[in-house]
Amino acid sequence: MSELLRAPAEIKYAEELDWLESIDDNPKPFSWRLSPKMVRLFVLGSERADGLDREVAQKWFGDRSIVERSIVTLASDRGLLLIGDPGTGKSWLAELLAAAISRNSTLVVQGTAGTTEDHIKYSWNVSMVIAKGQSRESMIPSPIMTAMESGTIGRFEELTRSTSDVQDALISILSEKYVSVPELESDGGGDNIVFAKPGFSIIATANSRDRGVNDLSSALKRRFNFVRIPVVTNKKSEAEIVRFRTEELLRRHQIDLDVPPTLLDVLLQSFADLRASSAAAGSDDEKLESALSTAEQIGVLEDAVLHSNFFGERALTARTLAASLVGSLARREPEDLAILNKYLHGVVEPRGKEEGGSWPEFLEGGREAIAKLA
């Protein structure tokens, strides 16, 4: 795993998944590797009441009912659509669910304007077709078709970013559970049809801010259960997420650097302030272009940690954190710079005078970063 830049969940947590599978005596749907109860436990972590011999760490932070409804949906004949704002953990939850259920989270189609029907059905190995003609051997199955044939979970990221004809191709897959291959001749035994095996399902994600890009048809909506992932607003939960991801970063880079709790509080409060300001803004020009998601908080902290480790004093400071926040969130000039400057002078400066702590240094770091960008 140390040779992989980013190991998928089934590799990263392989030992834990093996152990859970060895003690799992609960009923399992279809070809699932873990029972629904163990899938939930893997995602949300163990509690003392579970009576396990070892602790299972929490990997996704959110409402238990969201995970339970997602698991129940995947045990039915409907697809699962996780929808929410950017950075709410939709893709991470989808990966964890696929890893726990199928031990394979890599059967993924990324939805873009360039995604075609071939990406969710099949294409052809041209050299083999020329040499031997069209056959099952010369066909290249898509990740979704591979999931169908193996009875596992396929994933479709950013579904609403793909065009309507690509989305429509999913309707027959979710409804009929097979894909016809008209290029192959049929001998009456179904050689030109790929059937889905029990256990097959699709987890799709959609960005709620992409409404109007390529809206889903009513027919496709009926074949998905919608599970909405809310923005994390609880400071305790958000702090747990940021801390969890930062610890992973430090381990991956083998960095021995502490993140002081006071600086984590400064980061969380800054994002809370900026979200409140954005919500009260009267126009888009008065809002930061950034979604101000938990994922972006992690990005700001990651940037500050790496900068401190490579170019600083191997200690995270409020000045470095402020520079990272400005550098990460100032995407438009002069609009975003003006919004951040207003926040520093209108909120951070008075708070620094009243509370002290890390805020005065945070203010100076932010001012310096804005001056360099302006």
N, C-alpha and C positions, 0 to 999 in steps of 0.2 A: 504493500500500500504506500510505502514511503516513496516509491518511484512514480506515483501518480500525482499529477498536479491537483486534481480534485477527485477523490474516489467516490463512486456512487454509494448510496446508503447501504445497499446489500453487501458491499465489500467493507465499507467503513465499520459497520456494526455486525459483521459476519459471525463473530464469536458469540455475541449476545443473541443473535437470531437462532443460531444453532442450539444454544442453551434453552431458549424459550420453546423451541420446537420439541426438544427432548422431554420437557416436563408438561407439555400441552396435552391434556386428555379431554378437552372440550370438543364438542362436535364442530366439524369444519365443512363449509360449503364447497361443493365441487372439488377442484384440484388445489384449493388453498393450502399453503404451507403452514399457516397459523390459523387458529380459530378467531372469530371476531373479538372475543374477550382479550386474547393475547395480542391481537393487532392494536387494539386500543391501548393496552398496557405498554406496548413497544413505543407508541407515538407519544403518549402522555406521561409515561414514567410510572413507576410503582409507588404504592403507599404502604404504610405499615400494616394496614388491614388486609393487604393481599397475602401476607404470610409467606413471602418468598425467601429463599435462602440468601439472595443477593439483591442489591438495589439495581433497578433499571432506571437510567437517567431520563428525564423529560427532554424531548427533542423538539416538540412543537408546542408553542405557548398560546393557548386560546381556550375557548369554551369547550367543555367536554361534549356538549350536545352536538357541536359541529362535527367532531370526529365520529361520534356514534352514528349520526345520520349519514355521513359519507360511507361508513363501513356497511351499513344496512343497504344503501343504494347499490353498492358494488356486489352485494349478495343477491340482488334482484336482477331483472332482465333489462334494466334501464341504465343509461350512461350517467356519469356524475359530472356536473359542471360546477367548478369552483369559481365564483365570481367575486371581485372586490377591487379596491383601489390598488395601485402599484405598491409593492413592498409590504403586503399584508401576509405573506407566507404561503400563497396559493401553490406555487410550484414545489416548495419544500414539503408541504403536506402531501401533495400528489406523489412525490418521490418516495416519501416514507411509507405511504399506503401500498404503493406498488412493490416496494422492497419487502415489506412484511407479508404481503399476500402471495406474491409470485417469485420472490427472490430475484427479481429482474426489473429495475426501474429505467432501463436504457432504451426501451422500445418507444421512442419519442418522435413525434412530428412537430416541427416548429412552424406555426402559422405565420405567413407573411404574404405580401401582395404577390410574391413569386411562387408561392406554393401551388402545385398543380394536383390534378386528380391522381396522377401517377404516384405522388408521394404518400397517398393513403391507400392505394390499391397495389399496383405492380408496374414494373417496367421490364425491359428486355436487355439481355446481354447480346449486343449486336453481333459480336464476332461469333458467338455460339449459334445464333440464328442463321447467320450466313453459312456456317459450316454444316449444321445439322437440322436447321429449320426450327420453327417455334415448337417448344415442348415445355413440360414442367421444369426440366433441367435448365433451360435457357431463360426461364422467367426469374426476375429479381423481385422478391416479395417486399412490400413496404413494411415498416415497423408495425403498422396496424394489422396487416395480413399475417405477419409472423406471430403476433399476439393471438390472432384468431386460431391459427393452426396449432398453437401450443396450449391454448386454453389459459392464457395469462392476461395481465393488464397492459393495455396500450395507452399511451398518453398523447394528448394533443394540446400543445401550448399555444396560447393566444389565438383561440379559435376565431374570434371576431375580426382578426386581421387578415384572414384568408378570404378569398372571393366567394361569392354565393354558389358558384358551380362546384367548388371544392366542398363547401359545407353540405350541399345537397347530396354529394356522393356518400356522405356519412349516414344519410337517412336509411338507405337500404341495408347498410351494414348493421346499424343499430336495430332495425326493424326485422329484417329477414335473417340476419346472422350468417350471411354468406356473400361471396363475391363471384360473379360470373366472369369467365375468361373467354370471350367470344372468339378469340384468335385460335383457340384449341378446338379440335374436332372432338365431338363426344361420341363415345361408343355405347351410350345408354347407361353407363355406370357412373356418371357424374364426374368424368375426368376433366371437364371444363368448368367445374365449380369448386371453389374453396370454401368449405364449411367451417364455421366456428365451433370449437370444442367447449364443453362446459367449463366455466371459470373465466371465459373471455368477457372483458368489459373495457370501457374507455373512460379515462379521467381526462376531462378537458378543463382548461383554465381560460378565463376571459377577464380583461381589464374593464372595470365599470366606467372608466374615463374614455373608452373607445366607442361609446354608443354613437351610432350614426356612421361609423366607419364601414362595417359590413354587418348589419343587424341580422340576427338569426331568424330564419323563417319559422312560422307557427308549427310546421310539420317537424322541424328539427327540435324546437323547444319541447314538444310533447315527448320526445324520446330521451330527454335528459331530466334528471332531478337537479334543481338549482339549489346550491348551498352557498349562502353569502358569507364571506369572510370580512368581518368589520375591521376598521382601523383600530389598532390598540391605543386606548386612551388612558388606561390605568397605568400610573407611573411605576408601580411595583412590577407589573407584568412586563412592561416595556424595558425596565432595567434588567430583568432576568434574561430577556431575549438578547439585548445588547451585550450583556456580560457573557452569555453562553457563546455567542458568535465570536466575541473578542478572544475568549480563551481558546477557541478552536484556531483562530488566526495565530496566536502566540505559539501554540504547540506546533502548527504546521511550519512556521518559520523558525522554530526553535529560538524564540526570543524570550529572554529573561527580563521582563519589564512589568512593573506594577501599574495598574490603572487606579489611581486614588479614587475612593468613593465620592469625594467632594467634587472631583472633575466630572465624574459620571453624572452627578446631580446637576452640574452646570450645563452639560450637554442636553439632558432631558428637559430641564427648565427652558433652555433656549428654544428648543423645538416646540415646546408647549406654547411659549410666547408667540413665536412666529406663526404657528397654526391659528392662534386666536386672532392675530392681526390679519391673517389672510381671510379668515371667516368674516371679519368685520369690514373688509375692503369693499369699496363700491364698484370697482372695475378691475379687469384683468391686469391693467398696468400697475395697479396697487398691490398685486399679489405676486409672490415669488413664483417663477415658472416651475420650480421643484415641487413635487407632491408632498414633501416633508414627511415621508414615510419612515417607519422603523428601519427599513433597509437602508435608507439614506443616512440615518443616524449611524448605523454600523459602518457605512462607507466613510463618513467623516471621522469616526474614531479610528478606523483602520488606517486611514491616510496619516492621521496625527501620530499613531503608534509607530508606523514604519518610518516616518520622518524623524521622530525622536530617536529611534534605534540606529538609523543609518547616518543621520546628519546632526543630531542633537547630543545631549548629554546622557543618553540612555535612561532618561526619566521624562515622563509625560508632564508637560507644563500647560497652564491655562493659555499662555501666549501661543503655543503651537496648536492647541485645540481650536482657538479662535481663528487662526490663519487657515486651518483646514476647513472650518465651517464656511468661511467666506469664499475660499477657493472652490469648494464643492457646490455651493448654492448660488453663486453669482454667475448665471448663465447668459443673462441678457445685459447689455450695456447700452444706456445707463440705468435702465429701470431697476434691475435687481440690486445693483450697487447702491442706488438711492434708498431702496427699501431697507437694506441691511444697515446702511449708515443711520437712517432714521431710528431703527431699532436700537442700535448701540447708544445713540445720544438720548433717546427718549425713554429707554427701559433699563439698559445695562448700566449707564452712568449713574442714575439715581439709586439703583440697587447697590452698586458698588460703594457709594457714599454711606448708604444706610446699613448694609450688611457686612461690607468688607469681604474677607475671605479671598476667594480666587477671582471674584468679579472685577476688581480694578485691573489686574493683569490680563484678564480676558478682554476687557475693554481696550487696552492698549494694543494687544495682539490683533484685534479686529480692525482697529483704526489703521495700523501699519499695513495690513493686508489690503484694505480698501485703497489706501494711498498708492500702493504699487500697481493696482489694477486700473485705477482711474486715469 
